[in-house]
């Protein structure tokens, strides 16, 4: 049986600025304290109200019960040898991994870099796309995340260190939850310096949703997950897009560039022995040459639940070289945190039940 849901007060990022001011005043604060509260929690990654030393002590003491900074439950935290940290957070009933979401904090590869980390956030609990090589779709779609749940991922990531880039490439299809995502990004910009060029949203390429997003004055760059130049194979690799012509997806990408002036990145997960042949490379060139676009090759991050494998580095480099010699701009993005279930959905898929660890909700900002 499912445990009954207990009532909880609304969290900090569930309230709009006017409602937040009213709540802070109700708790004995001043209206400007509401602005300080939102700004500092975001910009510093504050998880504990007692760290908000610019606020009156009485107000700080009232926040946990009356206005919690965070409403999610920290379920798991994994750190890999390369420094990537994956967070598993539940927003429904504490302890349920099935409806949990993943956030990944990826520090710069160079230890002495002055740049901040890249954070990868999710937009849905579960995923409706059903790509057979991706663990995110195991169990299907649970629900869309709300704007404040997307914002909370940034706060938890900022608690681990500075952030300079965001990729919306976690669990879910962002364009199927675009309104909540855009509200969340607007809030995040209040505390983090993330301009349009610092945020990339990855989609499997719903043409009309791409065009709708382009017309909304988007504050992000677009990546389209293509994965193969062959229609029949794409219908298999991206089931939610079955029957949607690749040419129509590419046309929507062209429309995005025309409307925004920003090039599309075409993502291509390289699956060993599946889509990494010379024939695939040549046909991909035929699809994309002449377009204002970049190809981002992503060697597959294996998941024990799935039957696909990672190509060897030589095959990856050969594929990239074939694209570039025929005029495309191609980069390779090797996955971070390979040994710590860093690919989308892997940590969530390890079990449908988990215990909330209270210590995970008190990580100090660095």
Steps between C-alpha positions, in 0.01 A plus 500: 500500500613854427557712809256792533632833378554748781439869451810714473549875469586640159871519430704808416495456122133402483404858584509790255685814618184671631382193692850450637514858629165453673617176660826651622313795653259254665804331658625830643738605223508801268408491128864539392587190700303297243728620221810422705363156576443398137823656378728343762351151489555492124831679474665316790323165491374530857318193629480594868308813607745561785766586241295804389684730737384816320148429627376561857548202731126474574419479131768235442357295784148514354593395146540121531144446627320788329693557175743217419784584263470159331207260474670199341659204676865408440496127423851431377831666417784345300839646414723358228879505475487782245310722745152473348228484767155356437211590727175305522210707634140401573217754489203278565510250784838485673687185414341418164766470231247428227384863499842645586707721272872533439728802493870482409766748608803484268802709604752613238726221378808712576549518875643852495232642274333823613176400331206370697332167449242388249176381655268258321135525609185296441157628393281194551476210743545213260500549123238439229745471208603140563843490334611137543858600590399746776416401857289814549205342323487188716152513652379772262391851595386565857429873467633840399713681756373831632709814458609506866617138475725594208631801694578282802739294287706814439505583871619151593764511228619847603546366853778286353684793340480778237299443181588652162289290261178304493393219271137389514583145402392304805190286537207598277424685177534875574281625216209301645532710817619825343286745697619374839859487374492860379350620830772314686779646286362851555520446877847349481633803313419712806779331691729335247668671206374266230435682174343339195836376376560323831186284489441218251170314477505155341196363317427198282365749249121550509477736198204713605627532854839614369326767294283602794807531721683704235210746488500548879827696512685207659789568734684179417680315223344191340643151457307240301566133572522340155697176558478369142454630144273207406124537542416140583774478761401833658144375537647214703750706702256784577157331521308815597604652165410197291360612168628857530728553198859591579477768232215664691710505819793655314266756344383598849866538598550731202197702615651524848817650357304742281292618798771518767829538314644216710630183339355162589720228647411152377573241764595152390541226760749252353385145566769241430406288198163674463541851355877556483583368152657690212166476319333677792763774495471558124121515511509733798716735296244487220228600747685788666761645265418860413295556815609736780555225752750308709500125563568392858604135509432328833653155551237291674512473878405133558214402728483144637124490435544563127661299215709773335876550525752784488710531181877496541687833479653422159159444344373821658791698360457347155132597499584858602772526235263384226254775593765771506670401176164544328441846641313458829609641835511205740601467864516201735353517849614212719263431788598596853461276805494176304555284807233680704190451284529846344299431184139617506275285715760250618500596867121520511469163326710318759194454719145620549540552875765682700544664834528875535837591652458811719871577473458554124278802567772684690784521249681830547572732212862517387 
